[in-house]
Amino acid sequence: MEFITEHATLLIILAAVFGLFMAWGIGANDVANAMATSVGAKALTIKQAIVVAAIFEFAGAYLAGGNVTATIRKGIIDSTSLADTPEILVFGMLASLLAAGTWLLIASAKGWPVSTTHSIIGAIVGFAVVGVGTDIVEWGQIGEIVVSWVLSPLLSGTLAYFLFRSVQKLILNADNPLNSARRYVPFYIFLVGFIMSLVTISKGLKHVGLNLSTTQTYGFSFLIGLIAMAIGVFIIGRINFSPDDDADFRFTNVEKIFGVLMVFTACGMAFAHGSNDVANAIGPFAAVYSIVSSGGELAQTSALPKWILLIGGVGIVLGLAMLGRKVIATVGKQITQLTPSRGFAAELAAAFVVVVASGTGIPISTTHTLVGAVLGVGMARGIGALNLQVIGKIFMSWLVTLPAGAILSIFFFYLIKNGAGLL
């Protein structure tokens, strides 16, 4: 405890820098999962995707990122066993942030869409097992998280499959697809607004003091859905449709309408991603801040300062703007050929699963969730629509991420611990 009180300022600065670095890595790699389908379907340009992410990733991180953060900083290891040596926990969290951020930098430079959740949890478990012992790890909590990594792509894939099948039945297979799109797409826009608002208000915004009754929650969500629907109808009414555009591809004009819908789903996916994955960066940061600010006391509950969420949100946006293009190309263009109608189904399914998980405090992998949704859309068109070679490479990168985070964390843990001994 004496070390913590003597070097409190230095430790908080290091935690802020490493947390920002980790958030930057999330933006460079994982935000691609939120934006890749929109860019791959040509509903948004790279620059437009960065603007959308800057607004909605930050909003999700700042407004709805608190619940998952609590799981990351308190649920993975039993910190009470370190009550007499809190500096070990501080060193471990710093090492975890640095390790996960380093792995994300490497993966992003290569264009590999890896899981930031795998990275940080692998890093925390790695330092804990080697630095303290296996008993400190909450294996029950880890088991629940691992199960969610498997369930989330299955859920999003199944939901995306049926969403796209509904698009095929109601619109693409209709006698007049364009008229059907004009009729049904506004209801899909309402669905996006209603679902995202319902889950966010009821689950994600409680920690900012917004406690509404069930009736109020459904009422506000319904109203937001109607507003989104009205905006969508207005935008669709201003689209220039030409029969000549359908000469090479029958659904060109239909996909213009779905391009409008994808803007709404992109906003929802970005908000969902920010609310869930900001925890990967600021959870360990918040743990360090809590310990240092209390002079070494391991409080079971502690308030999460808003400026920590702010650092996480800023880092995510910077990472996307500086290095997000490579992973966007992998997820958005190489798994399966995406159009706005296919991308809509994938994004809405993934966003729904991610926001529900965020509201319940389960740190799922956005990478797994979105790739599962893209696979679901591909399966709706037949197995031949999938690039199995690329999918195999993505699965291999997922397997490597967990041990990579753990090994790097062990290295940085001993580096930081030995460096602290020299102070």
C-alpha positions in Angstrom: 0.0 0.0 0.0 2.9 2.3 0.7 4.1 2.0 -2.9 0.6 3.0 -4.2 0.3 6.1 -2.0 3.9 7.2 -3.0 3.4 6.7 -6.7 -0.4 7.4 -7.0 -0.1 10.0 -9.8 2.3 8.0 -11.9 0.0 4.9 -11.6 -3.1 6.8 -12.7 -1.2 8.4 -15.6 0.0 5.0 -16.8 -3.5 3.5 -16.4 -4.9 6.4 -18.5 -2.3 6.0 -21.2 -2.6 2.2 -21.4 -6.4 2.5 -21.3 -6.3 5.0 -24.1 -4.0 2.6 -26.1 -6.3 -0.3 -25.5 -9.3 1.8 -26.6 -7.4 2.8 -29.7 -6.9 -0.9 -30.5 -10.6 -1.5 -30.0 -11.3 1.2 -32.5 -8.8 0.0 -35.0 -10.0 -3.6 -34.9 -13.4 -4.1 -33.3 -15.2 -1.0 -34.5 -14.6 -2.5 -38.0 -17.1 -5.1 -36.9 -19.7 -2.3 -36.3 -19.0 -0.6 -39.6 -17.7 -3.3 -42.0 -21.1 -4.5 -43.2 -22.2 -0.9 -44.1 -18.9 -0.2 -45.9 -18.9 -3.6 -47.6 -22.4 -3.1 -48.8 -21.5 0.4 -50.1 -24.2 2.0 -47.9 -21.5 4.1 -46.3 -18.1 5.3 -47.4 -15.1 4.9 -45.1 -15.3 8.6 -44.2 -19.0 8.4 -43.4 -18.5 5.3 -41.3 -15.9 7.1 -39.3 -18.4 10.0 -38.6 -21.2 7.6 -37.7 -18.9 5.7 -35.4 -17.5 8.9 -33.8 -21.0 9.9 -32.7 -22.6 6.6 -31.8 -19.7 4.6 -30.6 -18.9 7.4 -28.2 -22.5 7.8 -27.1 -22.8 4.0 -26.4 -19.5 4.0 -24.5 -20.4 7.1 -22.5 -24.1 6.5 -21.8 -24.4 2.7 -21.6 -21.0 1.3 -20.9 -21.2 1.0 -17.2 -22.7 -2.4 -16.6 -20.2 -4.4 -18.6 -17.3 -2.4 -17.1 -18.4 -3.7 -13.7 -18.0 -7.3 -14.9 -14.6 -6.7 -16.4 -13.1 -5.0 -13.4 -14.7 -7.1 -10.6 -16.1 -10.3 -12.0 -13.1 -12.1 -13.6 -10.8 -12.5 -10.7 -11.3 -12.5 -6.9 -9.6 -9.3 -5.9 -10.3 -9.8 -2.2 -7.4 -12.3 -2.0 -5.0 -9.4 -2.9 -6.2 -7.1 -0.1 -2.8 -7.2 1.5 -0.9 -6.7 -1.8 -3.1 -4.4 -3.9 0.0 -3.3 -5.9 0.0 -6.8 -7.6 -3.5 -6.2 -8.9 -2.5 -2.7 -10.1 0.5 -4.1 -11.9 -1.6 -6.9 -13.4 -4.3 -4.6 -14.7 -1.7 -2.3 -16.3 0.0 -5.3 -17.9 -3.3 -6.5 -19.2 -4.2 -3.2 -20.9 -0.7 -3.0 -22.4 -0.8 -6.7 -23.6 -4.3 -6.5 -25.1 -3.5 -3.2 -26.8 -0.3 -4.6 -28.3 -2.0 -7.7 -29.7 -4.8 -5.5 -31.2 -2.2 -3.3 -32.8 -0.5 -6.3 -34.4 -3.8 -7.9 -35.5 -5.1 -4.6 -37.0 -2.0 -4.0 -39.0 -2.5 -7.5 -40.5 -6.2 -7.0 -41.1 -7.2 -9.8 -38.7 -10.6 -9.3 -37.1 -9.9 -10.6 -33.6 -11.9 -10.4 -30.4 -10.9 -7.5 -28.1 -12.9 -9.3 -25.4 -10.8 -12.4 -25.8 -7.7 -10.2 -25.7 -8.4 -8.5 -22.4 -9.9 -11.4 -20.6 -7.0 -13.7 -21.7 -4.6 -11.0 -20.5 -6.2 -10.7 -17.1 -6.4 -14.5 -16.6 -2.7 -14.8 -17.7 -1.3 -12.4 -15.2 -3.5 -13.7 -12.4 -2.5 -17.4 -12.9 1.2 -16.7 -13.1 1.4 -13.7 -10.8 -0.9 -15.0 -8.0 -2.3 -18.5 -8.7 -5.2 -20.3 -10.3 -7.4 -19.9 -7.2 -7.7 -16.1 -7.8 -9.6 -16.6 -11.1 -13.4 -16.7 -10.9 -13.7 -19.8 -13.2 -17.4 -19.8 -12.9 -17.7 -16.3 -14.3 -15.1 -17.2 -17.0 -17.2 -20.2 -17.9 -20.3 -18.0 -18.4 -18.4 -15.6 -20.6 -17.0 -18.5 -22.7 -20.5 -19.9 -23.2 -21.6 -16.4 -24.3 -18.8 -16.4 -26.9 -20.4 -19.5 -28.4 -24.0 -18.6 -28.0 -23.7 -15.0 -29.3 -22.7 -16.0 -32.9 -25.3 -18.7 -32.9 -28.0 -16.3 -31.8 -27.0 -13.5 -34.1 -26.6 -16.0 -37.0 -30.0 -17.5 -36.5 -31.7 -14.1 -36.1 -29.9 -12.7 -39.2 -30.9 -15.8 -41.2 -34.6 -15.3 -40.4 -34.4 -11.5 -40.9 -33.0 -11.9 -44.4 -35.4 -14.7 -45.2 -38.2 -12.3 -44.4 -36.6 -9.7 -46.7 -36.5 -12.3 -49.5 -40.1 -13.4 -48.9 -41.7 -9.9 -48.5 -39.5 -7.9 -51.0 -36.9 -9.6 -53.1 -39.2 -12.5 -54.3 -42.3 -10.2 -54.8 -43.7 -9.5 -58.3 -42.7 -5.8 -57.9 -39.7 -5.7 -55.5 -39.4 -1.9 -55.6 -43.0 -1.3 -54.5 -42.7 -3.9 -51.8 -39.5 -2.3 -50.6 -41.3 1.1 -50.3 -44.1 -0.6 -48.4 -42.1 -2.8 -45.9 -38.7 -1.0 -45.4 -40.3 1.7 -43.2 -41.5 -1.0 -40.9 -38.0 -2.5 -40.7 -36.7 1.1 -39.8 -39.4 1.2 -37.1 -38.2 -2.2 -35.8 -34.6 -0.9 -35.6 -35.5 2.3 -33.7 -37.9 0.4 -31.4 -35.6 -2.5 -30.5 -32.5 -0.4 -30.0 -34.4 2.1 -27.9 -36.2 -0.5 -25.8 -33.1 -2.4 -24.8 -31.0 0.7 -24.3 -33.5 2.5 -22.1 -34.5 -0.5 -20.1 -31.0 -2.0 -19.6 -28.2 0.4 -20.6 -29.1 3.8 -19.1 -30.0 2.9 -15.5 -26.5 3.8 -14.3 -27.0 7.4 -15.5 -30.1 7.8 -13.4 -32.8 7.2 -16.0 -35.2 4.8 -14.3 -38.5 4.6 -16.2 -41.4 2.3 -15.6 -42.1 -0.5 -18.0 -45.0 1.5 -19.6 -42.8 4.6 -20.0 -40.0 2.5 -21.5 -42.2 0.9 -24.1 -43.9 4.3 -24.8 -40.7 6.2 -25.4 -39.3 3.3 -27.5 -42.4 3.2 -29.6 -42.2 6.9 -30.1 -38.5 6.8 -31.1 -39.3 3.9 -33.5 -42.0 6.1 -35.1 -39.6 9.1 -35.4 -37.0 6.9 -37.1 -39.7 5.5 -39.4 -40.8 9.0 -40.4 -37.3 10.1 -41.1 -36.7 7.0 -43.2 -39.9 7.6 -45.2 -38.8 11.2 -45.9 -35.4 10.1 -47.1 -36.8 7.3 -49.2 -39.2 9.8 -50.8 -36.2 11.9 -52.0 -34.4 8.9 -53.7 -34.2 9.1 -57.5 -35.3 5.7 -58.9 -34.6 4.8 -62.5 -35.7 1.7 -64.4 -32.4 1.8 -66.3 -30.5 1.2 -63.1 -32.1 -2.3 -62.8 -30.7 -3.4 -66.2 -27.6 -5.1 -64.9 -29.0 -6.1 -61.5 -32.7 -6.5 -60.9 -32.6 -5.1 -57.3 -30.5 -2.0 -57.8 -33.3 0.4 -57.0 -34.5 -1.8 -54.1 -31.0 -1.8 -52.6 -31.0 2.0 -52.7 -33.9 1.9 -50.2 -32.1 -0.7 -48.1 -29.1 1.7 -48.2 -31.2 4.2 -46.2 -32.1 1.4 -43.7 -28.4 0.5 -43.3 -27.6 4.0 -42.1 -30.1 3.4 -39.2 -28.7 -0.1 -38.4 -25.1 1.2 -38.6 -26.0 3.8 -36.0 -27.5 1.1 -33.8 -24.6 -1.3 -34.2 -22.1 1.5 -33.4 -24.0 2.4 -30.2 -24.3 -1.3 -29.3 -20.6 -1.9 -29.8 -19.5 1.2 -27.9 -21.7 0.2 -24.9 -20.3 -3.3 -24.7 -16.6 -3.1 -25.8 -15.6 0.1 -24.1 -15.5 -2.0 -21.0 -12.5 -3.9 -22.4 -10.4 -0.8 -22.2 -11.8 1.1 -19.2 -12.6 -1.9 -16.9 -9.0 -2.5 -15.9 -8.4 1.2 -16.0 -11.3 1.8 -13.6 -10.0 -1.0 -11.3 -6.5 0.7 -11.1 -8.1 4.1 -10.5 -10.4 2.7 -7.7 -7.4 1.1 -5.9 -5.1 4.0 -6.2 -7.6 6.7 -5.3 -8.6 4.8 -2.2 -4.9 4.4 -1.1 -4.8 0.7 -1.8 -8.2 -0.3 -0.5 -10.0 -2.9 -2.7 -13.5 -1.6 -2.6 -16.2 -4.1 -3.8 -18.2 -1.2 -5.3 -17.0 2.1 -6.6 -18.3 4.9 -8.7 -17.1 5.0 -12.3 -15.9 8.6 -13.0 -17.3 9.9 -16.3 -13.9 11.1 -17.5 -12.8 7.4 -17.6 -15.7 6.6 -20.0 -14.6 9.8 -21.9 -11.1 8.4 -22.4 -12.5 5.1 -23.6 -14.8 6.8 -26.1 -12.1 9.1 -27.5 -9.7 6.2 -27.9 -12.2 4.1 -29.8 -12.9 6.8 -32.3 -9.2 7.6 -32.9 -8.4 4.0 -33.5 -11.1 3.6 -36.2 -10.0 6.8 -38.0 -6.3 5.9 -38.0 -6.2 2.1 -38.7 -9.7 0.7 -39.1 -9.7 0.4 -42.9 -7.8 -3.0 -43.0 -10.2 -4.9 -40.8 -13.2 -3.3 -42.4 -12.0 -4.8 -45.8 -11.7 -8.3 -44.3 -15.1 -8.4 -42.6 -17.1 -6.3 -45.0 -15.9 -7.7 -48.3 -14.2 -11.1 -47.9 -16.6 -13.3 -45.9 -19.5 -13.1 -48.3 -20.7 -10.6 -50.9 -22.8 -8.0 -49.1 -25.6 -5.8 -50.4 -27.5 -3.3 -48.3 -30.4 -5.8 -47.8 -28.0 -8.5 -46.6 -26.0 -6.1 -44.5 -29.1 -4.8 -42.8 -30.1 -8.2 -41.6 -26.6 -8.9 -40.3 -26.2 -5.5 -38.5 -29.6 -5.5 -36.9 -29.2 -9.1 -35.6 -25.7 -8.4 -34.2 -26.7 -5.1 -32.7 -29.7 -6.6 -30.9 -27.6 -9.4 -29.4 -24.8 -7.0 -28.4 -27.1 -4.5 -26.7 -29.0 -7.2 -24.8 -25.7 -8.6 -23.6 -24.4 -5.2 -22.6 -27.5 -4.4 -20.6 -27.2 -7.7 -18.7 -23.5 -7.2 -18.0 -22.1 -10.1 -20.2 -19.0 -9.0 -22.1 -19.6 -11.0 -25.3 -17.4 -10.8 -28.4 -18.7 -8.3 -30.9 -16.4 -10.0 -33.5 -18.0 -13.4 -32.9 -21.5 -11.8 -32.9 -21.2 -9.9 -36.2 -19.3 -12.7 -38.0 -22.0 -15.1 -36.9 -24.6 -12.7 -38.3 -22.8 -12.4 -41.6 -22.5 -16.2 -41.8 -26.3 -16.4 -41.1 -27.1 -14.1 -44.0 -24.7 -16.1 -46.2 -26.4 -19.3 -45.2 -29.8 -17.9 -46.2 -28.4 -17.8 -49.8 -26.7 -21.2 -49.6 -23.3 -22.4 -48.4 -21.7 -21.5 -51.7 -22.2 -17.8 -50.9 -19.5 -18.1 -48.2 -15.8 -17.8 -48.6 -14.8 -20.7 -46.4 -11.1 -20.1 -46.7 -11.4 -16.6 -45.2 -13.8 -17.9 -42.5 -11.2 -20.5 -41.6 -8.5 -17.8 -41.2 -10.8 -15.8 -39.0 -11.5 -18.8 -36.7 -7.8 -19.4 -36.4 -7.1 -15.8 -35.4 -9.8 -16.2 -32.7 -8.0 -19.3 -31.3 -4.7 -17.5 -31.2 -6.0 -14.4 -29.5 -6.6 -15.8 -26.1 -3.1 -17.3 -25.5 -1.5 -14.3 -27.2 -3.2 -12.0 -24.7 -2.1 -14.2 -21.8 1.5 -14.6 -22.9 2.0 -10.9 -23.6 0.3 -10.0 -20.2 2.7 -12.3 -18.3 5.7 -10.7 -20.0 4.5 -7.1 -19.3 3.5 -8.1 -15.7 7.0 -9.1 -14.8 8.4 -6.1 -16.7 6.2 -3.7 -14.7 6.7 -5.5 -11.4 10.5 -5.5 -11.8 10.5 -1.8 -13.0 8.5 -0.9 -9.9 11.2 -2.4 -7.7 13.6 0.1 -9.1 11.5 3.1 -8.1 
